[in-house]
Amino acid sequence: MKYVNRTIPLRILLSTVVGLFSLLLTAQNKNKDDVKLRYSAEYSGGAIIHTNGFGANFRYGQFLNAKRKRLWTAELVNMKHPKEQRSYNPFFENAKSYHFGKLNSMWLLRAQFGFQNTLFAKELKKSIEINYIITGGPTLAFLKPIYLEVQSPAARGSRLSTERYDPERHSLNNIYGRAGYLTGLSETSIYPGLSLKFALNFEYAPEDEILRSVEVGANFDAFHKEIEVMAFEHNNQFWLTLYANILIGKKML
């Protein structure tokens, strides 16, 4: 009887193993490119410009599912009165600019909680994901009194003195210009309020783990009384602003 060798040659076995390993690597790379990973959280920060000023924010998001996130946001923005106008005293050489009639400078610190929901998901890496955001929470308004450099006959050794702006004592004739911005910081008053935000968010980062987005929307801030910013103008209790926000961050598994 003729003996038939049924063992698999070593070279065929090695070729088979190498081929299977190559297919496995190809499948893994394909999965990395084509399958989106499931992220648990994200964090981002950005710059804000709005209809009454500018500011910055920090945001933390928690993924509830593929199309919904829970958001926590902290924002610090300044708030200018719509009637503010920069002024100069024409009777002084090298006079500093100031805002005539401005009693206080105003900053808002918002702490907001809410949700982000996806309207149109990003199907391709280089496409854009469109989301809408609704958040709200407490707001603190910080009012720092305005100090000016004014011509004061009573000042000894100098014709200029630094005084808190008083509309009954200071006029266009004796105001030289603004004092240092930090002057009066210890006299800052705090007013509590509430805020509400609605926005559209456009995420465009080509990498899944990177967050880059542009956001446009509206913020509504309400307080229990009018916030005194200007002396000769109507002051607001309710503030509605439109804003644009650029955010950069990262997602976490």
KOLLUMLUM-216084 format. One line per 10 residues: their letters; for each residue x, y, z of C-alpha. Coordinates in pm, 1 decimal, always signed. Layout:
N
A = X Y Z | ...;
REM end
This chain:
253
MKYVNRTIPL = +0.0 +0.0 +0.0 | +126.8 +336.8 -94.6 | +164.5 +580.7 +199.2 | -0.9 +920.0 +152.0 | +137.9 +1205.2 +361.1 | -168.5 +1394.1 +489.4 | +21.2 +1650.0 +704.2 | -4.9 +2013.7 +600.8 | +324.2 +2153.7 +468.4 | +477.4 +2419.9 +690.8;
RILLSTVVGL = +483.5 +2684.8 +417.5 | +109.1 +2644.9 +351.4 | +32.9 +2671.2 +722.0 | +243.6 +2985.6 +755.6 | +79.4 +3141.0 +449.0 | -265.4 +3071.1 +591.8 | -180.5 +3224.4 +929.9 | -29.8 +3535.6 +769.4 | -335.0 +3575.4 +546.2 | -578.0 +3547.4 +836.1;
FSLLLTAQNK = -372.9 +3795.9 +1041.2 | -374.5 +4043.8 +750.2 | -751.1 +4012.2 +715.2 | -791.6 +4072.0 +1089.1 | -579.4 +4388.6 +1077.7 | -771.4 +4514.3 +775.0 | -1102.5 +4454.8 +952.7 | -979.2 +4633.8 +1264.2 | -859.7 +4935.1 +1063.8 | -1186.5 +4943.7 +876.5;
NKDDVKLRYS = -1377.9 +4937.5 +1202.9 | -1169.7 +5225.7 +1335.3 | -1240.2 +5429.1 +1023.5 | -1604.6 +5344.7 +967.4 | -1750.3 +5272.1 +1311.8 | -1800.4 +5556.6 +1556.5 | -1688.3 +5492.9 +1910.3 | -1929.6 +5537.6 +2196.0 | -1817.5 +5833.5 +2408.3 | -1926.3 +5894.0 +2767.4;
AEYSGGAIIH = -1846.3 +6264.9 +2815.6 | -1692.0 +6575.3 +2662.0 | -1551.9 +6907.2 +2775.5 | -1498.6 +7230.3 +2583.5 | -1431.8 +7600.2 +2622.8 | -1468.7 +7899.6 +2400.2 | -1508.5 +8268.3 +2332.7 | -1842.8 +8447.0 +2312.6 | -1944.4 +8762.5 +2132.3 | -2297.4 +8893.8 +2185.0;
TNGFGANFRY = -2508.0 +9195.9 +2105.5 | -2407.0 +9376.3 +2426.8 | -2048.7 +9260.5 +2480.4 | -1820.6 +8957.6 +2493.1 | -1710.5 +8680.5 +2726.2 | -1595.6 +8320.1 +2768.5 | -1744.7 +7989.1 +2877.2 | -1665.8 +7633.6 +2985.1 | -1894.8 +7339.0 +2915.0 | -1911.1 +6977.5 +3030.5;
GQFLNAKRKR = -2136.6 +6731.3 +2851.0 | -2248.5 +6379.6 +2941.4 | -2368.8 +6147.4 +2663.3 | -2708.2 +5995.3 +2745.9 | -2733.2 +5822.7 +2408.3 | -2607.7 +5874.7 +2053.8 | -2825.0 +6182.6 +2001.1 | -2870.6 +6340.4 +2343.9 | -2635.0 +6500.5 +2596.2 | -2674.5 +6649.3 +2941.3;
LWTAELVNMK = -2488.8 +6982.8 +2967.5 | -2338.0 +7190.5 +3248.4 | -2213.5 +7535.5 +3146.2 | -2038.6 +7824.9 +3321.8 | -2021.6 +8161.5 +3142.6 | -1871.6 +8498.8 +3226.2 | -1976.9 +8786.6 +2999.8 | -1979.1 +9163.0 +3025.0 | -2302.3 +9349.6 +2955.8 | -2306.9 +9697.7 +2807.3;
HPKEQRSYNP = -2605.8 +9927.9 +2807.7 | -2741.6 +9981.8 +2454.0 | -2709.6 +10361.7 +2498.5 | -2341.1 +10365.3 +2597.0 | -2129.1 +10600.6 +2386.6 | -1757.3 +10667.3 +2411.7 | -1681.9 +11033.2 +2492.9 | -1378.5 +11265.4 +2510.4 | -1341.0 +11603.2 +2678.2 | -1236.1 +11850.2 +2403.1;
FFENAKSYHF = -1101.5 +12100.3 +2661.7 | -820.6 +11870.6 +2784.3 | -518.4 +11766.2 +2584.8 | -462.2 +11388.8 +2574.5 | -792.6 +11332.6 +2753.2 | -888.8 +10970.5 +2821.9 | -1203.5 +10817.6 +2680.9 | -1500.3 +10738.5 +2905.4 | -1873.4 +10669.8 +2879.0 | -2067.2 +10973.8 +2990.5;
GKLNSMWLLR = -2354.3 +10887.2 +3223.2 | -2232.9 +10535.8 +3300.0 | -2276.3 +10453.6 +3668.2 | -2159.7 +10092.4 +3681.2 | -1986.6 +9833.5 +3467.8 | -2177.5 +9505.6 +3457.4 | -2059.6 +9144.3 +3433.5 | -2278.0 +8832.5 +3436.6 | -2178.7 +8492.8 +3575.4 | -2416.7 +8224.7 +3449.1;
AQFGFQNTLF = -2438.1 +7865.3 +3570.8 | -2665.0 +7672.0 +3335.5 | -2792.4 +7315.4 +3311.7 | -2978.6 +7156.5 +3023.2 | -2969.3 +6929.0 +2721.5 | -2832.2 +6909.1 +2368.8 | -3022.4 +6708.7 +2108.3 | -2908.5 +6613.8 +1758.7 | -3119.0 +6727.7 +1464.7 | -2892.0 +6602.0 +1185.5;
AKELKKSIEI = -2617.4 +6353.7 +1273.4 | -2270.7 +6356.7 +1116.7 | -2276.0 +6057.6 +881.8 | -1935.1 +6129.8 +726.4 | -1620.3 +6253.4 +900.1 | -1601.9 +6577.9 +705.5 | -1971.0 +6660.1 +733.8 | -2148.5 +6883.5 +988.0 | -2363.1 +6775.6 +1280.4 | -2647.4 +7010.8 +1373.8;
NYIITGGPTL = -2779.9 +7018.7 +1731.0 | -3014.6 +7234.0 +1934.5 | -2950.8 +7334.2 +2295.2 | -3182.4 +7441.6 +2576.7 | -3024.5 +7534.7 +2911.3 | -3108.2 +7752.6 +3208.6 | -3003.6 +7834.2 +3561.7 | -2901.3 +8102.8 +3811.4 | -2722.0 +8424.8 +3710.9 | -2522.5 +8668.2 +3920.8;
AFLKPIYLEV = -2484.9 +9028.6 +3803.0 | -2170.3 +9201.6 +3930.6 | -2187.6 +9583.6 +3925.8 | -1862.8 +9772.9 +3977.1 | -1900.2 +10151.4 +4023.3 | -1736.2 +10376.9 +3766.2 | -1453.6 +10604.4 +3881.7 | -1335.2 +10903.3 +3679.7 | -1047.6 +11148.0 +3680.2 | -1200.1 +11493.6 +3722.3;
QSPAARGSRL = -1078.5 +11849.4 +3755.1 | -1106.9 +11937.6 +4121.2 | -1003.8 +12279.2 +4257.6 | -991.6 +12128.3 +4606.5 | -722.4 +11877.4 +4513.8 | -382.5 +11972.2 +4660.1 | -77.4 +11948.3 +4437.3 | -274.6 +11824.8 +4138.1 | -553.8 +11958.2 +3927.4 | -698.4 +11607.1 +3877.6;
STERYDPERH = -856.2 +11376.9 +4134.8 | -1010.1 +11030.4 +4114.7 | -1376.9 +11024.8 +4215.6 | -1672.1 +10793.8 +4186.3 | -1899.2 +10918.5 +3910.6 | -2182.6 +11134.7 +4042.2 | -2418.7 +11273.0 +3775.2 | -2504.5 +11569.8 +3999.4 | -2140.8 +11678.7 +4041.6 | -1961.0 +11565.2 +3728.4;
SLNNIYGRAG = -2030.3 +11705.1 +3383.6 | -1879.4 +11715.9 +3036.6 | -1678.6 +12019.5 +3145.0 | -1484.6 +11877.5 +3440.3 | -1441.6 +11507.4 +3348.2 | -1090.1 +11435.2 +3221.3 | -1144.6 +11064.9 +3155.7 | -1178.2 +10721.6 +3305.8 | -980.3 +10606.9 +3607.9 | -808.7 +10266.9 +3631.7;
YLTGLSETSI = -1049.5 +9982.2 +3562.2 | -983.7 +9810.0 +3896.1 | -1060.0 +10128.2 +4091.7 | -1374.8 +10063.6 +4294.3 | -1353.8 +9684.7 +4265.9 | -1403.9 +9642.7 +4642.5 | -1737.7 +9827.0 +4612.6 | -1885.5 +9574.2 +4366.8 | -2252.2 +9486.7 +4425.5 | -2408.9 +9148.8 +4340.6;
YPGLSLKFAL = -2764.0 +9093.1 +4212.4 | -2908.5 +8740.2 +4171.2 | -3121.2 +8644.0 +3873.3 | -3215.4 +8365.8 +3632.8 | -3112.4 +8289.5 +3275.5 | -3245.0 +8083.5 +2984.9 | -3065.2 +7990.1 +2661.3 | -3174.0 +7848.8 +2325.8 | -2913.7 +7779.8 +2056.6 | -2819.3 +7590.1 +1742.4;
NFEYAPEDEI = -2481.8 +7415.1 +1751.2 | -2285.9 +7320.0 +1438.1 | -2010.4 +7062.7 +1503.7 | -1757.3 +7025.9 +1220.0 | -1441.8 +6852.7 +1353.8 | -1317.1 +6579.3 +1113.7 | -1189.8 +6364.2 +1404.6 | -1449.7 +6189.5 +1620.0 | -1265.0 +6250.2 +1948.1 | -1211.2 +6622.4 +1884.9;
LRSVEVGANF = -1487.6 +6878.5 +1940.7 | -1498.4 +7192.0 +1729.1 | -1822.6 +7377.7 +1690.0 | -1985.3 +7711.6 +1617.2 | -2293.7 +7802.2 +1814.2 | -2551.6 +8076.7 +1761.8 | -2844.2 +8152.6 +1987.5 | -3014.3 +8376.9 +2239.4 | -2976.7 +8432.2 +2614.2 | -3247.5 +8577.0 +2836.1;
DAFHKEIEVM = -3149.8 +8710.1 +3181.7 | -3405.0 +8828.8 +3436.4 | -3355.8 +9008.2 +3771.1 | -3591.0 +9112.5 +4050.0 | -3521.2 +9482.9 +3984.4 | -3371.2 +9714.5 +3725.2 | -2993.3 +9698.8 +3704.4 | -2851.7 +10052.4 +3718.2 | -2589.9 +10090.9 +3447.8 | -2666.5 +10440.6 +3309.4;
AFEHNNQFWL = -2770.4 +10761.7 +3486.5 | -2978.4 +10929.9 +3217.2 | -3125.0 +10630.0 +3035.2 | -3382.1 +10360.7 +3103.1 | -3221.1 +10063.6 +3279.4 | -3330.4 +9707.6 +3218.0 | -3462.7 +9440.9 +3447.6 | -3476.6 +9188.4 +3162.0 | -3187.3 +9143.5 +2918.3 | -3220.5 +8960.5 +2585.6;
TLYANILIGK = -2898.6 +8908.9 +2387.9 | -2809.4 +8725.1 +2067.5 | -2470.9 +8556.3 +2065.8 | -2216.3 +8353.8 +1868.5 | -1981.1 +8111.1 +2039.7 | -1673.7 +7922.8 +1911.9 | -1603.7 +7604.6 +2112.6 | -1300.2 +7374.4 +2114.2 | -1277.6 +7059.6 +2322.7 | -1239.4 +6684.7 +2342.6;
KML = -1457.7 +6376.9 +2386.9 | -1381.0 +6100.1 +2637.1 | -1456.6 +5728.3 +2622.7;
REM end
